[in-house]
Amino acid sequence: MFDTAGYRTARYRAPVDRLPTPAAAITLEAALRLRPGVDALFIDVLPAEGGVRDPLTGKWTLVAQHETIPGAAWHPETGRANADAVLWQGLRNAVKAARSNRPALPVVVFCRNDCWMSWNAARRLASDGFGEVYWFAEGIEGWHEAGRGLVRADPVAIGRK
């Protein structure tokens, strides 16, 4: 269930039993102290289940509404082992843009608890040379169970240029 680079390739919703080295884990308590979109770039990588993306415009047609952490950017499908190259480059560009004036801005990657997709994405970003990348294992459920609200999310549109 892992590829040769060590990314989970199947059964993404399962207990995670290792750290996403070279990314680090962030505890629920530490994540709750951050203001998403202000103190850190929060990135939701949960797939758009049943959603369809127009490859030219990058806009998504969704089957179901998705709720996420307020201030987070939703980059669906970027946590798969073989993430679409255009979507992955869009996520990388988003991190670069957010860090253009704040090079040390932490990046917190999440999806649901017991989900390897956020683990894959955090590990891949750190492996790609981005520092200060953190995996938030508790994800959306942990945030909400800690008494924090969620908001309706729209996927980031990433089209071909």
TALIN-V707613 format. One line per field, one symbol per residue. phi: phi as a letter, one per 40 degrees, with the letter a starting at -180 (. if undefined). psi: psi as a letter, one per 20 degrees, with the letter a starting at -180 (. if undefined). burial: + if it has 16 or more other C-alpha atoms within 10 Angstrom, else -. A space follows every 50 residues. Layout:
BEGIN
phi=???
psi=???
burial=???
END
This chain:
BEGIN
phi=.bcccgccbafccadcbaccdccbcbcddccccccdgbcaccbcbdccdg cbbccccgcbbccbcbbacdgcbcbcgcccdbcdcccccccdcccdcccd bbdcdcbbbaabcfbccccdccccdccchccfbbbbccfdccccccgccb bcbbcccbbcb
psi=jqahijqpirlhnqppjrqlpjrrqprggghhiqopifhqopopjpqnoi qppohghiqqoqhqqpqappiqponqjijqgmqphggghggghgggghjh imhjpqpoprdrqlpighggggggghhjjprlpqpnhhbggggghjjqrq qpqpqpporq.
burial=------+++--+-------+++++++----+----++--+++++++++-- --+----+++-----+-++++++++++++++----+++-++--++--++- ----++++++++++++++++++++++---++++++++++++++------+ --++++++---
END
